[in-house]
Every structure is written in C-alpha cells, then in structure tokens.
C-alpha cells in the first residue's frame, strides 16, 4: 500500500464515526493530528460517561443508606368516634362596650386615680387582653369551635374579667374626687 | 264506639311517651358519631446529642421524652374529624409538616394551609407529636395553642408558649420558659439544674421535692403567690414577691409573672 495515499476504506470508517468528514488533505502528519485529536475527544467523553455512572451509583447507594437511617412511614387510618358537641361561640361585644363606657364615666371625676401608674398599667393590660381576644376570635373563624382555641379564649376572658374588677376597684364607686 | 274511643284516648298517651323518649334522646344527643381520618407519620432522624432540636408547633399536643438511642424518633399524627368521611379526608390534607436538617440543628414544624376558597373548617383537626430524643440534646420549642408535656429532660431547653399548657416533669438541664396565657406545671427534682420562667396571664404551679434545696425567686403582679409553710419560714415574703436565701450552688428557680398566680406545693406541706 502506498504510504502517501491512505486506504479509502480507513478514511470512510473514520468518517462514519464522526459527523464532520476528515479534511481533504493527504498530508500524513495533518491526517494523524486529526485522528489523535478525535481519539482524545472520545476518551474524554468516555471518562465523563464513567464519572456519570459512578455518580449515579454513589447517589443510589447514598440514598439507600440515608433511607436506612432516615426512613419515613406514612399510614392513613379511619375510625368512628362518639364525641361531645361543642356549643357555639357567643361573642361578648356588648359587655365590653358597657365596661368601657362605665370606666370612662367613673374616670370623669377621678383624674388622679385614672392617670396613676397602677391604673395605666392595668388599662394597658386590659387593651392587650382585648387584642389577644380578637386574635383568638380570628382563629376561631378559621378553625370553627375548636376546643384548644375555646380554652385559650376562656383563659383570656377570665384574666380580663379579673383586670376589669381590679380597675373598677381602683376607681371605686361613682363619687367625686 | 267505646273501643274506638279508648283507642282515641290511648293514642295521645302513646304519643306523649314517644315525645318524652324523643326529648330525652335530644337532651342526651349532645354527643354524636363522627368519622375520624388520621395520617400517621413515623420517622427516625439521626441526631447527635450535641445537636439542637427546634420544634415549631401550632395547635398540637406534644409529648417528649429522652432515650439512649442516637436518633430522634418522631411519630406525628394528623387527625381530622367530621360526620362525613369525605370531609374528614379532605380536611386532613390541609395539615402540613416539615422536617429540616442543617448542621447541628433539626427543625420540625407543622402548619395548616387552607385552599384559597376555604375560610372555615367544617370539622375538627388535631395534631399530636410523640418524640423520643437523645439524652442531653438541646431543645427549642415555639408552641402556639399547644399542650406540651416534657418528661425528665436533661438537655438545655428554651420554650416559648402562647396560649396553652406546659408541663415539665423532673428536668435536670437548665430551662428557660416564656409564656403568654399558658399555664405551667413544673415538677422540680433533686437534680433540677435551674429554671427561669417569665409569664403573663397564665398560672404557674411549682411542685418541689420533699426537702427542697433550691433557691426561689418568685414575683408576680396583681395576682398572688401561694407557698407551703416551710418555705415561708425560710425566705422573705411580701405581697406578690418571695425570695429564699441563696444557698451555695443551689439551683435557682426564678418565676416572674404578670397577672399570674404562682403556687408552690411540696408533698408534705399544705
């Protein structure tokens, strides 16, 4: 075989392996350069493929290992129960308005008591309790007559009643200062 | 005629009886049958005792204890209740949870996400956490509308509770508690390290060991402090404030409250 003219079958084989045909050059060195560069590219692709397979294997083994340590089981179950009916929530807006006007009325002639730190602290707590009661009321609108929420509401109402009593005790009966 | 008239008069009597039975059944029908759908999530989470467990819970019952394993055992139960199973099943899907692990911190959390067109639940929903954690693991609990029960915990604990109940039995690690409208029951053991509790609008009950060796610093505004006679003799007691003399290396139990009744009881007193 002539060394200067490579075999056409070899040339066809090389072309079939690659999208771009070999350059139309019969220069031996140039041709071998092209062949070796394509071989390097092929070996790089092979290495990437091996690395990808290894990564998949490592992830799968890792996932299996973590599933051994961090397993999660979900079960759905059904049953029938007999429960107490919770009576509906009755808002106590009227009594609130009555208390506010009563306190304002008694404070009209008792500016010293009604500006004292003890009174103001209690009144601040009363407003805080009112806000908390509103917050629980909003939650009750979301969750309906939920026992935990009703319990929380009762607790706040109980403390608020106590604060109202303390405030009225401070301002005393409706008499002038 | 007479027979027909007797039938005529016997009918209302029967009707009256029937009505009475009905009325009694209505009076007793404050109970009714419901369908309960539950989703049980069980999970083991690897955890070192140097890690911190952060629990952010809403409208839940939490029962937590320690154990000798090196992982957290979580059993989370979502329950939904309604007369119709279909509704119970649907509302069960509104309950979500999260388990997030970061270096040195494990976060558990639950929440309720209603679909955009739903404003109010038709049934009732319940959430229960049952947790076993490695001994001496640190705890950070943020609870809203929760009942929290902690049994014999030895790690450092920080608890924040809005509306609910908190029961801490025989803790040995240092504990810091902040409460709003939450009732506390704190059972102190001979190995209790220290407790600092700040609360408003919730009552505190301290149960001491037979011969308490701890130092008490209790104060509250407006409500009151109730103490056993033995403790009253030991310390300075004014209205709403009680201080017992500081003993060397004795654990400090400090409770400060606003509109709070603090009650201390020991097994042989009061």
Interface residues (C-beta under 8 A of the other chain):
Chain A: X69 X70 X71 X72 X73 X74 X75 X76 X77 X78 X79 X80 X81 X82 X83 X84 X85 X121 X122 X125 X129 X132 X136 X139 X141 X142 X143 X144 X146 X147 X148 X149 X152 X155 X156 X159 X162 X163 X166
Chain B: X29 X30 X31 X32 X33 X34 X35 X36 X37 X38 X39 X40 X41 X42 X43 X44 X45 X46 X59 X71 X81 X85 X88 X92 X112 X114 X119 X120 X121 X122 X123 X124 X125 X145 X146 X147 X163 X164 X180 X181 X183 X201 X202 X221 X222 X223 X258 X259
